[in-house]
Amino acid sequence: MAAAGVFTLGAAPAASAAQAATPTPLDQVVPAPASVQPGGTPYRISRATGVRVDDSAEVRRIGGYLTGILRPSTGYPLPLTTGQGAGGIRLHLAKGDFGAEGYRLHSDARGVTITASAPAGLFHGVQTLRQLLPAAVEKKTAQPGPWQIAGGTMEDRPRYSYRGAMLDVSRHFFTVDQVKRSIDQLALYKINELHLHLSDDQGWRIAIDSWPRLATYGGSTEVGGGKGGSYTKADYREIVRYAASRYLEVVPEIDMPGHTNAALASYADLNCDGVAPPLYTGTQVGFSSLCVPKEVTYTFADDVIRELAALTPGRYLHIGGDEAHSTSHDDYVTFMDRVQPIVAKYGKTVIGWHQLTGAHPAKGALAQYWGLDSTSATEKAQVAQAAQNGTGLILSPADRVYLDMKYTSSTKPGTKWAGYVEVQRSYDWNPGAYLPGAPASSIRGVEAPLWTETLKTNADLDYMAFPRLPGAAELGWSPPATHDWNTYKLRLAAQAPRWDALGIDYYHSPQVPWPTN
């Protein structure tokens, strides 16, 4: 079995008609697959091709998702059928050593079969199949083809079970359709967790029936003084539903006890002095805090967590906990000791930013590390000690995978407080060995956050996420043996025509040998 780290592409790719006629090698996808055995005759999708699925609603739905991609661009009918048969494309559930998300893809002259032991694995296999086809498959009108899939067998499964991306909808509000657009982009690279940052100083974005002014007043603005916005409960359920259809779990975050000005402005009682501050549209941090001694604070927390947990079928609820500079250490510990059991009461697992490790992380809690390479050894040791004591870690080092960091000094959007983060720097680190003293077994995965103080449009989101997001996805999915910048940058470059076809505006990093035509 050939390791996926051995690649066949030796020069900058070119998006030409001749290349389109040559199937993409099985080892050229992103994230890199666990193992590939190339060989045999390619399969060519034709007008006679059908898509066969198991007779289950979920597998049929995945088949419908696939035909929804293939039919417009190929112009072929691609009938979706159930049952046995030879040839074509087959999606099949079977017992095997695939895990919850792994799959096998086999291609030869007769057809392509994707096999998995769970529907998520089939869906991830479909994403791989998309990348093995020419980029024009993503277009919504008929394209000339040909539509070939290289021969061989791929066995693939993720390194980590948590592979996330965060979208900050608090600093600038993004609509349900914009969030869905982001979900589709994440699904292409096998990301399975969508962390939504739903509250901050500048805006509260989710309707809470028991505290209605949080959304109607606290959500009425955003950075720069724009009109803001918020999600109704129906909106949020639609986001959750759509994410689930792409096998992403939504992780909602209510940031507490700091980053709470929108809540404090909405309800005077949440302030220690009983006076509501004005709404805030700037970008400073660390100035706000819930009133830890007041009992109403925990009534508020219980109500919000109860209503949000009821809307969220996923396992996790993120309670923030970062940059609580206006909260004393003792108050911070008191607050976290009171709020974490509320999350458990409503059936969710706590996630908090890594400052949670300075308090008493609940049993089973996850801490999300957002420090830098230059973060003090003392702070890193605190996180590592918590990991040694059983707290799981999600790695989001800001000077590696914060997608809002400027690439270079000439990047127009973004921020630079964590430094400039070019594509190679974002990719070239090992999550399993990143944090000194943290057991490799404590690492649950990687998450790439996208903060939106300076980002207002789809084009802004695209430009900062691409091309760094696929690298973060690969760090979460691919085995360490495949990790090599010199081969990755070639696979990454080959993604560019697909982004063009999908309408994704991206940063043309000089570190990557992009196609020349």
Secondary structure as UniProt FT lines:
FT   STRAND          2..3
FT   TURN            4..5
FT   HELIX           17..20
FT   HELIX           26..28
FT   STRAND          35..38
FT   STRAND          43..45
FT   TURN            47..48
FT   STRAND          51..53
FT   HELIX           57..74
FT   STRAND          80..82
FT   STRAND          88..93
FT   TURN            97..101
FT   STRAND          103..108
FT   TURN            109..110
FT   STRAND          111..116
FT   HELIX           119..132
FT   HELIX           135..138
FT   STRAND          147..149
FT   STRAND          152..156
FT   STRAND          162..168
FT   HELIX           176..188
FT   TURN            189..190
FT   STRAND          193..197
FT   STRAND          199..200
FT   TURN            201..202
FT   STRAND          203..204
FT   TURN            209..210
FT   HELIX           213..216
FT   TURN            217..219
FT   HELIX           223..225
FT   HELIX           233..245
FT   TURN            246..247
FT   STRAND          249..253
FT   HELIX           261..266
FT   HELIX           268..270
FT   TURN            272..273
FT   TURN            292..293
FT   HELIX           295..311
FT   STRAND          316..318
FT   TURN            325..326
FT   HELIX           329..345
FT   TURN            346..347
FT   STRAND          349..353
FT   HELIX           354..358
FT   TURN            363..364
FT   STRAND          366..369
FT   TURN            373..374
FT   HELIX           377..388
FT   TURN            389..390
FT   STRAND          392..395
FT   HELIX           398..401
FT   TURN            403..404
FT   TURN            409..410
FT   TURN            417..418
FT   HELIX           423..427
FT   HELIX           431..433
FT   TURN            436..437
FT   HELIX           440..442
FT   STRAND          443..450
FT   TURN            453..454
FT   HELIX           458..465
FT   TURN            466..467
FT   HELIX           468..477
FT   HELIX           480..482
FT   HELIX           485..493
FT   TURN            494..495
FT   HELIX           496..502
FT   TURN            510..511
//
